[in-house]
């Protein structure tokens, strides 16, 4: 594994996002009042959006690093 290989970290972050989403759904079945909806809207949905944006950025960075590695190997 190369030090700049982001796949492992991205997979762990993606799993954490899936876990957060699943646990939020589970909790929302038991706690389904306005306070829960406000909490989900304010914190959980915002965190999910930030994590998705992070994963998109990491995918793009991974592509750039792979291209740089290929270019350096051609020299």
N, C-alpha and C positions, 0 to 999 in steps of 0.2 A: 504494500500500500504506500502510495506516495504521500508526502506531507500535505500536498495541496489537493488531495482527493477529498471531495466534499460529500461523496455519496453516502457514507456511513452516518455522518452527522445529519444530513438531509433526511435520511430514513428514520432516524430517531425523532427528529422534529415532527415529521409527518405522522409517525405513530402517536406522539404526544397529542397532536391536534385531533386525530381520530378518537383517542381516549377521552379527551376533553369533550368532544361532541357527543360521544356515547354516554358519558357520565352526566352531562347536562340534560340529556333526554331522560335518563333514569330519574334524576332528581326532580325534573319538571313534572313527572307523573305523580310524585308524592307531594310536591310543593308547587301548586298551580294557581297561585293568587297574583295579584298585581305586583307585589313586592318581588316575586320570582321573575315575572316578565320584565320588570324594570332592571333587575340585576342582570338577566341574560342580555337584554338590549344594551345596557351600559358597559358591561364588562366582558361577557363571553363573546358576543358578536364582534366587538371591537378587537379582542385578542385573536379571534379566528381570522379576521381580515388582515391584521398585521402579520400573522404567521403565514398566511397564504402569500402575501406580498414578499415576505422574507424568502419563502421557498422559491418563488418565481425568480427573485434576484439571484439566489444561490444557483439555480439551474443555469441562468445566463452566464454567471461567473464561471461555472464549471465548464461550459462550452468554450468560453474564451481561454481558460487555462488549458483545455485539451488542444485547442488550435495552436496555442503558443508552444506546447510540447511537441506537436507535430512539426511545426515550423523550425524549431530548434533541432529536431532530429534530422532534418533535411540538410542541415549545414555541414 
